[in-house]
């Protein structure tokens, strides 16, 4: 299966929109339909990539996975500062930390298979465990919405198995 690169992410500032949702109550299309026409209103963008972020309030979200459990989903862009946030948008910082970065090529419907591999096989067989920080995908110029040739990177927060998160 796919082998990740391990990367240290610095604090990353994002501006965008978010919704509360679950895997059964998927609001992703609605979120992106609201954000994309307004993306150009965000000042001080860094790069042209889009960020699709998930914030799970419970660190055991995947241990006790339930498709009706809610989480916060973001559609965002990276910015250099928060000096100008458009109306009805919000800011967030992805805290610095270690990430396993998995390249993904395929349509949106194929992504759950990769997540199942990461959570069910790669992490248990690695020297890492999930850390309690945002998960996100970075969608650059090779991203083609729901196309089998689409490419993006999944960033999974990790820590070595003997460490404890600063947030615990």
C-alpha positions as CSV (number, residue, x, y, z in Angstrom):
1,X,0.0,0.0,0.0
2,X,1.0,3.7,0.0
3,X,3.9,4.7,2.1
4,X,3.7,8.2,3.7
5,X,6.4,10.8,4.1
6,X,6.8,12.0,7.7
7,X,6.8,15.8,7.9
8,X,7.1,18.4,10.6
9,X,4.3,21.0,10.0
10,X,4.8,24.6,11.3
11,X,1.8,26.5,12.8
12,X,-0.4,27.0,9.7
13,X,-2.9,29.8,9.5
14,X,-6.2,29.2,7.6
15,X,-9.2,31.3,6.7
16,X,-12.4,29.7,5.5
17,X,-15.8,28.3,6.4
18,X,-16.8,25.4,8.5
19,X,-19.8,23.2,9.3
20,X,-20.7,20.5,11.9
21,X,-21.3,17.2,10.2
22,X,-21.0,13.5,10.5
23,X,-20.0,10.8,8.0
24,X,-23.7,9.9,7.7
25,X,-24.8,13.6,7.4
26,X,-22.2,14.6,4.7
27,X,-22.3,18.4,4.2
28,X,-19.1,18.6,2.2
29,X,-20.6,19.6,-1.1
30,X,-22.7,22.4,0.6
31,X,-19.6,23.6,2.4
32,X,-17.5,23.9,-0.8
33,X,-20.3,25.4,-2.8
34,X,-20.4,28.2,-0.2
35,X,-16.7,28.7,0.0
36,X,-15.4,28.5,-3.5
37,X,-17.2,31.5,-5.0
38,X,-15.9,33.6,-2.1
39,X,-12.3,32.3,-1.9
40,X,-10.9,35.3,-3.7
41,X,-12.2,37.6,-0.9
42,X,-9.6,36.1,1.4
43,X,-6.6,38.5,1.6
44,X,-2.9,37.5,2.2
45,X,-3.3,34.0,0.8
46,X,-0.1,31.9,0.8
47,X,-0.1,29.6,-2.2
48,X,-3.0,28.5,-4.3
49,X,-3.8,25.2,-2.5
50,X,-7.1,24.4,-0.9
51,X,-7.4,22.9,2.6
52,X,-10.1,20.4,3.6
53,X,-9.8,20.1,7.3
54,X,-11.5,17.8,9.9
55,X,-11.4,18.6,13.6
56,X,-12.5,15.8,15.9
57,X,-13.3,16.9,19.4
58,X,-12.8,13.5,20.9
59,X,-9.2,12.0,20.7
60,X,-10.8,8.5,20.6
61,X,-13.0,9.4,17.6
62,X,-11.5,6.6,15.5
63,X,-11.2,4.1,18.3
64,X,-14.9,4.2,18.9
65,X,-15.9,5.1,15.4
66,X,-19.6,5.8,14.9
67,X,-20.7,7.3,11.5
68,X,-23.2,9.6,13.3
69,X,-20.6,11.2,15.5
70,X,-20.2,14.9,14.7
71,X,-17.0,16.7,13.8
72,X,-16.1,20.1,12.3
73,X,-15.3,20.2,8.6
74,X,-13.5,23.2,7.0
75,X,-13.0,24.5,3.5
76,X,-10.1,27.0,3.7
77,X,-6.9,28.5,2.3
78,X,-3.6,29.3,3.9
79,X,-2.9,32.9,4.9
80,X,0.1,34.9,6.2
81,X,-2.0,36.7,8.8
82,X,-5.6,37.2,10.1
83,X,-5.7,41.0,9.5
84,X,-8.6,40.8,7.1
85,X,-11.2,38.0,7.5
86,X,-14.2,38.2,5.2
87,X,-17.7,38.3,6.7
88,X,-19.1,34.9,7.6
89,X,-15.6,33.3,7.4
90,X,-13.5,32.2,10.3
91,X,-9.8,31.7,11.1
92,X,-8.0,28.8,12.6
93,X,-4.4,27.7,13.2
94,X,-3.3,24.1,12.6
95,X,-0.8,23.6,15.5
96,X,2.7,22.6,14.6
97,X,3.5,19.0,14.8
98,X,4.4,15.7,13.1
99,X,2.3,14.5,10.2
100,X,2.2,11.4,8.0
101,X,1.5,12.6,4.5
102,X,-0.1,10.1,2.2
103,X,-0.4,10.9,-1.5
104,X,-3.8,10.0,-2.9
105,X,-4.9,9.6,-6.5
106,X,-8.5,8.8,-7.3
107,X,-12.0,9.9,-7.0
108,X,-13.6,11.0,-3.7
109,X,-15.4,7.7,-3.3
110,X,-12.1,5.9,-3.1
111,X,-10.7,8.0,-0.2
112,X,-12.4,6.0,2.6
113,X,-10.3,2.9,1.6
114,X,-7.1,4.9,2.1
115,X,-8.4,6.1,5.5
116,X,-9.3,2.6,6.6
117,X,-5.8,1.5,5.6
118,X,-4.1,4.4,7.5
119,X,-6.2,3.9,10.7
120,X,-6.6,0.1,10.6
121,X,-3.2,-1.0,9.3
122,X,-0.5,1.6,8.8
123,X,-0.7,3.3,12.2
124,X,-1.0,0.1,14.3
125,X,2.1,-1.3,12.4
126,X,4.1,1.8,12.7
127,X,6.1,3.5,15.5
128,X,3.4,6.2,15.6
129,X,-0.1,6.8,16.9
130,X,-2.7,9.4,16.1
131,X,-2.2,12.7,17.7
132,X,-5.1,14.9,18.7
133,X,-4.7,17.7,16.1
134,X,-6.6,18.5,12.9
135,X,-6.5,16.1,10.0
136,X,-6.5,17.7,6.5
137,X,-6.1,17.3,2.8
138,X,-4.1,19.7,0.7
139,X,-5.6,20.0,-2.8
140,X,-3.2,21.7,-5.3
141,X,-3.2,22.1,-9.1
142,X,-3.5,18.3,-9.7
143,X,-6.8,18.1,-7.8
144,X,-9.8,17.5,-10.0
145,X,-13.0,17.3,-8.0
146,X,-14.2,13.6,-8.0
147,X,-12.1,12.6,-10.9
148,X,-10.2,9.3,-11.0
149,X,-7.0,11.2,-12.0
150,X,-7.3,13.7,-9.2
151,X,-4.4,14.0,-6.8
152,X,-4.2,15.4,-3.3
153,X,-2.2,14.8,-0.1
154,X,-3.8,13.5,3.2
155,X,-2.0,14.9,6.3
156,X,-2.6,12.7,9.4
157,X,-1.4,14.0,12.8
158,X,0.9,11.6,14.5
159,X,3.3,11.3,17.4
160,X,5.7,8.6,18.4
161,X,3.9,5.9,20.5
162,X,5.7,6.9,23.7
163,X,4.9,10.6,23.6
164,X,1.8,12.3,25.1
165,X,0.1,15.2,23.2
166,X,0.5,18.7,24.7
167,X,-3.3,18.9,24.5
168,X,-4.0,15.9,26.7
